[in-house]
Amino acid sequence: MTSPSVPLFNLPNGDAGIVQHVLAPTTAPEWQRWLSEIGFIPGERVQVMTRAMPGGDPLVVRVGDSTFALRKAEAACILTLPLTGSPVTP
């Protein structure tokens, strides 16, 4: 049985995942292309590094060799397959 996909925003700090799909909101369809261009493509490993306090928005994520700050709404578009205990190496 496979684990369900979860939005990147829902991964705990330090946890890694594999990008399954990017689903942009209808109000911002350009996010799909933008997120893909910066490396959020299916099969790519991602890791949540940390979140701003309070509220956790934005969050800092690593994809490939790059690190980005994403707003909650952007990170919610990135569906991942969690890899518990498998952090992305720098």
C-alpha positions as a Markdown table, in Angstrom:
| # | Residue | x | y | z |
|---|---|---|---|---|
| 1 | Met | 0.0 | 0.0 | 0.0 |
| 2 | Thr | 1.4 | 3.4 | -0.9 |
| 3 | Ser | 1.3 | 6.5 | 1.3 |
| 4 | Pro | -1.1 | 9.3 | 0.3 |
| 5 | Ser | 0.3 | 12.5 | -1.2 |
| 6 | Val | 0.5 | 15.4 | 1.2 |
| 7 | Pro | 1.0 | 19.1 | 0.5 |
| 8 | Leu | 4.6 | 20.2 | 1.0 |
| 9 | Phe | 3.4 | 22.7 | 3.7 |
| 10 | Asn | 2.2 | 19.8 | 5.8 |
| 11 | Leu | 5.6 | 18.0 | 6.0 |
| 12 | Pro | 7.2 | 18.6 | 9.4 |
| 13 | Asn | 10.4 | 20.6 | 9.7 |
| 14 | Gly | 13.4 | 18.4 | 8.7 |
| 15 | Asp | 11.3 | 15.9 | 6.8 |
| 16 | Ala | 11.8 | 15.1 | 3.1 |
| 17 | Gly | 9.5 | 14.0 | 0.4 |
| 18 | Ile | 9.3 | 13.3 | -3.3 |
| 19 | Val | 7.3 | 15.8 | -5.5 |
| 20 | Gln | 4.3 | 13.9 | -6.9 |
| 21 | His | 2.4 | 16.7 | -8.6 |
| 22 | Val | 2.1 | 20.5 | -8.7 |
| 23 | Leu | -1.4 | 21.8 | -8.8 |
| 24 | Ala | -1.8 | 25.5 | -9.1 |
| 25 | Pro | -4.9 | 27.3 | -7.9 |
| 26 | Thr | -7.3 | 28.5 | -10.6 |
| 27 | Thr | -6.7 | 32.1 | -9.4 |
| 28 | Ala | -2.9 | 31.8 | -10.1 |
| 29 | Pro | -2.4 | 29.2 | -12.9 |
| 30 | Glu | 1.1 | 30.7 | -13.6 |
| 31 | Trp | 2.3 | 29.1 | -10.3 |
| 32 | Gln | 2.4 | 25.7 | -12.0 |
| 33 | Arg | 5.0 | 26.9 | -14.5 |
| 34 | Trp | 6.9 | 29.0 | -12.0 |
| 35 | Leu | 7.2 | 26.2 | -9.4 |
| 36 | Ser | 8.3 | 23.8 | -12.2 |
| 37 | Glu | 10.9 | 26.2 | -13.5 |
| 38 | Ile | 12.5 | 26.5 | -10.0 |
| 39 | Gly | 12.7 | 22.8 | -9.6 |
| 40 | Phe | 9.5 | 21.4 | -8.2 |
| 41 | Ile | 9.0 | 18.7 | -10.7 |
| 42 | Pro | 7.7 | 15.1 | -10.2 |
| 43 | Gly | 10.3 | 12.8 | -8.8 |
| 44 | Glu | 12.4 | 15.6 | -7.3 |
| 45 | Arg | 13.4 | 15.3 | -3.6 |
| 46 | Val | 12.4 | 18.2 | -1.3 |
| 47 | Gln | 12.9 | 18.9 | 2.3 |
| 48 | Val | 11.3 | 21.4 | 4.7 |
| 49 | Met | 14.1 | 23.2 | 6.4 |
| 50 | Thr | 12.3 | 25.6 | 8.8 |
| 51 | Arg | 9.2 | 27.9 | 9.1 |
| 52 | Ala | 8.8 | 31.5 | 10.2 |
| 53 | Met | 7.2 | 32.0 | 13.5 |
| 54 | Pro | 4.5 | 32.6 | 14.4 |
| 55 | Gly | 2.2 | 30.8 | 12.0 |
| 56 | Gly | 4.8 | 29.0 | 9.8 |
| 57 | Asp | 4.5 | 31.3 | 6.8 |
| 58 | Pro | 6.7 | 31.4 | 4.9 |
| 59 | Leu | 8.6 | 28.2 | 5.0 |
| 60 | Val | 12.2 | 27.4 | 3.8 |
| 61 | Val | 12.5 | 24.4 | 1.6 |
| 62 | Arg | 15.3 | 22.7 | -0.3 |
| 63 | Val | 14.8 | 21.2 | -3.7 |
| 64 | Gly | 17.8 | 19.8 | -5.4 |
| 65 | Asp | 20.7 | 22.0 | -4.6 |
| 66 | Ser | 18.6 | 25.1 | -4.2 |
| 67 | Thr | 16.9 | 26.6 | -1.1 |
| 68 | Phe | 13.7 | 28.7 | -1.4 |
| 69 | Ala | 11.3 | 30.5 | 0.8 |
| 70 | Leu | 7.7 | 29.7 | -0.2 |
| 71 | Arg | 4.5 | 31.1 | 1.1 |
| 72 | Lys | 2.0 | 28.7 | 2.6 |
| 73 | Ala | -0.3 | 29.0 | -0.4 |
| 74 | Glu | 2.6 | 28.1 | -2.8 |
| 75 | Ala | 3.8 | 25.2 | -0.7 |
| 76 | Ala | 0.2 | 23.9 | -0.5 |
| 77 | Cys | 0.3 | 23.4 | -4.4 |
| 78 | Ile | 3.2 | 21.0 | -4.2 |
| 79 | Leu | 1.9 | 17.4 | -3.4 |
| 80 | Thr | 4.6 | 15.1 | -2.0 |
| 81 | Leu | 5.1 | 11.5 | -1.0 |
| 82 | Pro | 6.7 | 11.8 | 2.5 |
| 83 | Leu | 10.1 | 10.1 | 3.1 |
| 84 | Thr | 10.1 | 9.9 | 6.9 |
| 85 | Gly | 13.6 | 9.8 | 8.2 |
| 86 | Ser | 15.2 | 10.5 | 4.8 |
| 87 | Pro | 16.4 | 14.1 | 4.8 |
| 88 | Val | 17.8 | 15.7 | 1.7 |
| 89 | Thr | 21.5 | 16.1 | 1.9 |
| 90 | Pro | 23.0 | 19.5 | 1.2 |
